[in-house]
């Protein structure tokens, strides 16, 4: 809800949505794509994307308490070991749309895998949510983001193919509401 105000997230980012990832109902993600209106050394040439939970994700529903966040994807792959250097972002892990970013467990025993939703290089993961998991729920679009992904420059226009606009996503939510009532 914090991003709804006149803050930076709304001003400089376009929201894209990926509902029901891997066929799991309501496991929706939001990709905030930087719009490049502001010039800065960091984002002038690249359409950087921030991966967050979408409003309808089960982890953001009432009564859920996050017990752990794990960036260790497999025995030999940890997103925390992603070390990026230089302008060319050397060393960044390459992600496909369905690459897992982390796993989040909640107090009701459920575990959710968070996916990249876009192709690109992992620039950073949000280590702040490890020590303060409530940020995910309280400020999902700002301090509670999951990761920052940089699409290949030549793919930055097509990176949002298969994602929904805010309006299209609202229609999905409306359909869900109508089918459940």
N, C-alpha and C positions, 0 to 999 in steps of 0.2 A: 504494500500500500504506500510505502514511502516514495516509490518512484512516480506515483501519480501526480505529485505536486510539481512545482516548477523546477525540480532538481535536474542535475546533469543527465541522469539516466533517460528521462523522457526527451530532453532537448536534443541529445546527440545520438540516440540509439533508436533504431527501428525494431519493433518486436515481431518475431516470427515464432510460430508454434508448431510442435510436432506432437499430435495427440496419439494416445494408445500405442506407445512405442512397443515393438515386438508383439503386438496383439494383446497387450495387457491393459485392460480397461482403466481409463482415467490416469494412467501413468504418462502424464503430459509434461513436455519440457518446453522451455522458452529460450530462444536464441536472440540475444540483444545484439544487433549488428550496428557497428559504428557507422555514422553517416558521413564522416569526413568534412563536415561544414567548418569545423574549427581546425586551424592548421597548428600542428605541433610536431616535433620531431618523431614522436612515437607513433602517431597514427595518420600522418599526412598521406602516406602511400598505401597503407594497408587497411582493409576493411575488417578490423578486428572484431571477433564475436565473443560474447560472454554467455556461458551456458548457465541457466538457472532453472529452478522448478517452476512450472506453470501453476497458475492459481488453483486449478482443480486437482493437482497431484495429491494422492492420499496423505502424504507427509504434511501437507498444509491444512488438512481437515482438523476440526476440533477434536481434542482429546488425544491426539498423537503426541508422544514424547520421544524425541530422538535419543537413543542410548549410545550409538556409536557411528562413526564415519570412518571408512577404511579405504584408503587409496591404493592398497595392495591388491592388484587385480588377479595375479596368479603368483605361483612360487617364485618366478623370476621376473615379474613385472610390477614395479611400484610406480605410480604416477608421481610420488614424492621424490623419486630419484631423477626426475626430468630436469636436466640442467641445460639452460639455454644461454648461448653467448653470442655477442656481436650483432651487427645489423642483419646478417643473413639468418639469424636464429639457429645457428649450428647446435646440434645436440638435441634438438627438440624431438620428442616422440611424435611419430606420424599417426594420425587417427583416421579411421573410416567412420561413416555415419553411425555404425553400431558398435564402435569401440567403447567398452566400459570405462568410465572415468573413476567411479568409486561405488562403494556399496554402503547403504545407510540402513541401520537397524533401528526399529522403534520398540517401545516398551511392550507392545502387544505381541511381540515375537515375529513381526513381519520384517522381511529384508527386501530392500529395493535396490536394484542396480540402476545407476545413473549413466546414461549414454551420451556420447558426444553430439549426436544428431547431425553433424556436418563433418565434411572431410577437411583436414588441415593439420597444422602442427600445434602441439600443446605448448602454449607459452608459459602458463603458470596454473597451479591449482591453488585454491584458497585454503591455506593452512590455518587461517583464523577460525574456521568452523570446526577444526579438530578440538580446540580448547573451549570453544563457545558454540556448540551445535545449535543453540536456540536462534542464532543469527539466521540460519536457514529458514526458520519459520517466521521470525519477526521482520526480517528485511530481505526476502528472497531475491529481489531485483537489484539490491545494492550490496551491502556488506555480506549478505548471505549467498553470494554467487558460488558456483561450484568450480568453474574453470574458465580460462581464457584460451581461445583457439584462434589461430591465424590461418585462414584459408590461403591456398596458393593464389598469388596475384591473378593469374589467368582464370582462376575458378571463382574469384570473388563475386562475379555477377551471377554465376549459376549456383552458388553455394546454397541459395534459398529455394532451389527447385525442390518440390516435395514438402515444403513447409507452408503453413497457412498464415495468412495475414491476421491481424487482430480481429477484423470483422468476420472472417471465415471461422476463426476459432470460437468467437462468441456464438456463431450459428451452431457449431458442434455442441457447445455447452447447453444451448437451448434445446437441441434435439435430445440430448441425454436427459435433461430435466423433464421434458414431455414424455419420454418413453418410460421414465421411472415413476411418474405419477399416475 
